[in-house]
Amino acid sequence: MNPQAPVNAATKDHWLTVVYYRFHAWSGKRPFWAGLFTLLGGVPIAYFPYADVRLGNITIAMATTGGAGALIIGVLLITLGLALWFQQGIRIFAGVATLLLGLVSLPVSNLGGFFMGFLCALLGGCLALSWVPGAPAEEADPVMAVAGPGPHEKETDYATETTAHANGGRNSAG
């Protein structure tokens, strides 16, 4: 089977193959990995302040005074992760907010969910800031990609009569 071929549910492809290709097409048009790491970063940040670890008959409670703050940070990171999947236009805001929430989680939430949530949030925020939607192959100009920009006719593209570049570089102040 050709992976480049369009998927048609009416063909005799296995339903798992159809689901895989549809998911791959869906996740390729959005910052999927940024949303996934942001979402995964929010889980340990929100979970660990409320978790109890049992070692035999001993219960260790990791509750801190910042439990409510940790819950808010975790829920916001999960929300930002989902927003990155479904609202690609807010990727810059979500990336910056994810980075800031990840940094704030260090003192608030047991060292950012024992560094697991902190590192996932930082990775998700960086991926969200670096992701850009791809241009279709038809819109790309192959000449500009190989040769670079051509020579300019003027010294600057924005030279008008009111700039210092007009009239031989002289500007009247009066």
C-alpha positions, 0 to 999 in steps of 0.5 A: 500500500502506498502511504501517499495514496489518499485514504478512502473508507470505501476501499478494502483498507483495514479500519486501523489503517484508515484511522492511522492515516486520518490521525496522521493527516489531522496531527500534521496540520497542528502543533501536535507534539507541543500540545502533547508535551504541554498536556503531559506536563500539567498532569504531574504538576497537578497530581503530586501535591495531592498524592499519597505514597504508601511504603508498607504501613507508612503513608507519605503525604506530599501535600504542600501549602501551594496545593491549590496553586499547583492544581491551577497550574496543572489545569492551565497547562492541560487546557493550553495543551488541548488549545494547541491541538484545536486552536493553532492561532494561539500557539505563540500565546500558549507557548509563552504561557506554557513556559511561564507556568512551567517556571512558576511550577518549580517553587509552587508544585514540588519542584515542578512535579519532581522535574517531570512536569517542569521539563515536559512543560518547557519542551511543549512551550518551546515546540509551540513557539517554534512550530509554523504551519507548512506552506503548500508545495505549489506556493513555494517559489523555487527560484527564490529558494535557490538564487536568493533575493535579487538586486534592488533598484533603490538604496532602500525599499521604503525611500520616499520624498519625506525620508532622509534617503530622498534628495541625495541624503539631504533632509530639510529641517525647516 
